[in-house]
């Protein structure tokens, strides 16, 4: 392959942004494809926050039930990441772009609460509250997908809702016996 043909391969397709364009997005509750995409990106952002939070909790948690909680949180982290990737793939299939880096993706939501302690009980309580927060955000996104007529996204989001509230139930059950 010559240098010139390699250069041709690496050229951006026409219409592809080559630089980061920062725009102020105004999201409303009005059912529209744009709003659905923004809701979905925000949900994906929450899932990335959860994935990272569950991963770090699984590594740092110190409790008598470490072995079971560590494994559970590790599985949760992988599940959150898989859910986020599925939503992101759907956003791209609708010909919209995802944020290009972690700063853009993680900055897409403001309501997510971070863990500020190494205390196992407090950290797990914050994690289950975040699971429920994301679960309700997913319900709002599901309603938007239904209103817009996106059954594929509805089904994906229904799985996310199931994962959020099942995870929350398991964490709360573990905390009751701690």
Number of C-alpha atoms within 10 A of each C-alpha: 5 6 8 9 9 10 9 9 10 9 9 10 9 6 6 9 10 8 6 8 7 7 6 6 9 8 13 12 11 12 15 15 16 16 20 27 24 20 24 27 24 22 27 28 25 29 28 22 23 28 24 17 21 24 18 16 22 22 13 14 20 16 14 9 11 15 12 13 20 21 13 16 23 19 16 22 24 16 18 23 18 16 22 23 15 15 21 22 15 17 20 12 10 11 9 14 15 17 16 9 9 11 9 13 19 19 14 18 16 10 10 18 14 13 17 9 10 13 13 16 17 13 19 24 16 18 23 20 17 24 25 19 18 25 24 15 18 27 17 18 26 25 16 24 25 17 16 16 14 14 13 11 21 20 14 16 25 16 13 25 21 13 18 25 18 14 19 21 15 13 21 16 11 15 14 7 6 11
